[in-house]
Amino acid sequence: MNEKDKRSAETIIDYCDRIADYLNRFDDDKEIYMSDSLYKDACALVIIQMGEFANDFQMNFLKNMMELNGVN
């Protein structure tokens, strides 16, 4: 795994930890989530960021695997 992929994986893990912190802070209460726009926005932003890092990570991984297998 190259350094960029490693950093992406570490960032995704950090974002997962943030979601866990949000859930702990609000007692994993669906009613609070549904009524608190700041809580929803915080979760949504982190999920979007995870998706962006995951896409980048996946593309780099696929490119590296293709190169290893001699595919252009």
N, C-alpha and C positions, 0 to 999 in steps of 0.2 A: 504494500500500500504506500503510495507516495505521500509526501507531506501535506499537499492540498487536500487529498481525500481524508487523511487522518484528521486534519483540522475540521473538515466538514462533518465527519462522524462525531467528533467531540462537541461541536456546536449543536448538532441535533440532540445529543444526549443532554446538553445543558438546557435546551428548550424543553425537553421532556421533564427535566427536574423543575423547571419553572411552572409547568402545568400542574405538577404534583404539589408544589408550594401553593398555587392558587386554590387548588381543591382543599388543601389543609386549612388555609386561611378562612375559607368560607364553609367549612365543615361538609364539603361535598354535597351541598344542599341545592337541589334542582330549583326550588322556589326562589332562592336567593339569586341563582344564576339567571333565571328567566326575568327577574325584576331589576337586576343591576346591570346597566349598560356598560359601565366601566369594567366589570368582571367579564362580560361577554366580549368586549372589544380586546381586552388583554389576552384572553384565550385565543380569539380569532387571529390576532396579529402573530402570536407565537406559532400557531398552526400553519399560517401562510409562510412564515419564515422557514419552518421545518420543511415544507414542501419545496421551497426554492432550493434549499441546500440539498435535499434528497434528489431532486432532478439533476442538479449539477454533479453530485456524487455518482449517480447512476450513469450519466453520460460519460464521465471520466472512466468509470469502471468498465463500461462496455467498450470504450475506445481502447483501453489498455488490453482487454481480453482479445479483441480483434487483432491488435498488433502482435500479441503473443502467438496467435494462431495463424499469422501471415495473411490476414484478410485486410484489404484496404478500405 
